[in-house]
């Protein structure tokens, strides 16, 4: 699929989605949102992809909403509707679908945050499984300072990551935070040297790709269900998943590879 606002590359079972408007600090547009959703769906459908990385080209991850571009997109939609009435894109094709899409995917995702990640630039990172940040990066939930409301489920994700009090401070002040502050509060898991956020994310993705796809998928599902469920629900699902894994061909291949001191070969398994 051809993308205009981002690039999509696959290397060694890792799909990298790179926001690609560097001259605008990768400021977000409605088209970019639709393309992010399409790219993540493409990665999830591809049996050769084991992990997805989201990052930004140039000096920023995403500096927030491109107000001028969004206004022009809205005007263009109005002009098109006046000449040729049409329905707006279905919600499941817009960025509003992104949080549920990421959580429902079979593949884990990593946000590699470089430079500025402001407004939607940081909220789009929250649904991802893992967040890596460059030493010189800054994040900010700046919505209150521009008269907007946080979106993409960020009022759900952020308190679960950093706690309710810290989330309130971050969102209500609109303050910007440096990488080490983000690490200390649990917003990210790793700080990489300047310019190496993507490299660090790739290293983590490569480690994930060494594991059993079924185990990774079920573990993710268990972790997310555990955020809102009870201990009993968590243990019930764990028992189900363990039984499913233990009977799988993947498990047998990984055990054989361990005993034989070789890399697992999933091509041996009939799909």
Secondary structure, DSSP 8 states (H G I E B T S, - for coil): ---SSEEEEEETTEEEEEE--GGGTT-B-HHHHHHHHHHHHHHHH-TT--EEEEEESTT-SB-SB-HHHHHHHHHHHHHHHHHS------GGGSGGGHHHHHHH-SSEEEEEE-SEEETHHHHHHHTSSEEEEETT-EEE--GGGGT----TTHHHHHHHHH-HHHHHHHHHH--EEEHHHHHHHTS-SEEE-TT-HHHHHHHHHHHHHTS-HHHHHHHHHHHHHHHHS-HHHHHHHHHHHHHHHHTSHHHHHHHHHHHHTS---GGGS--
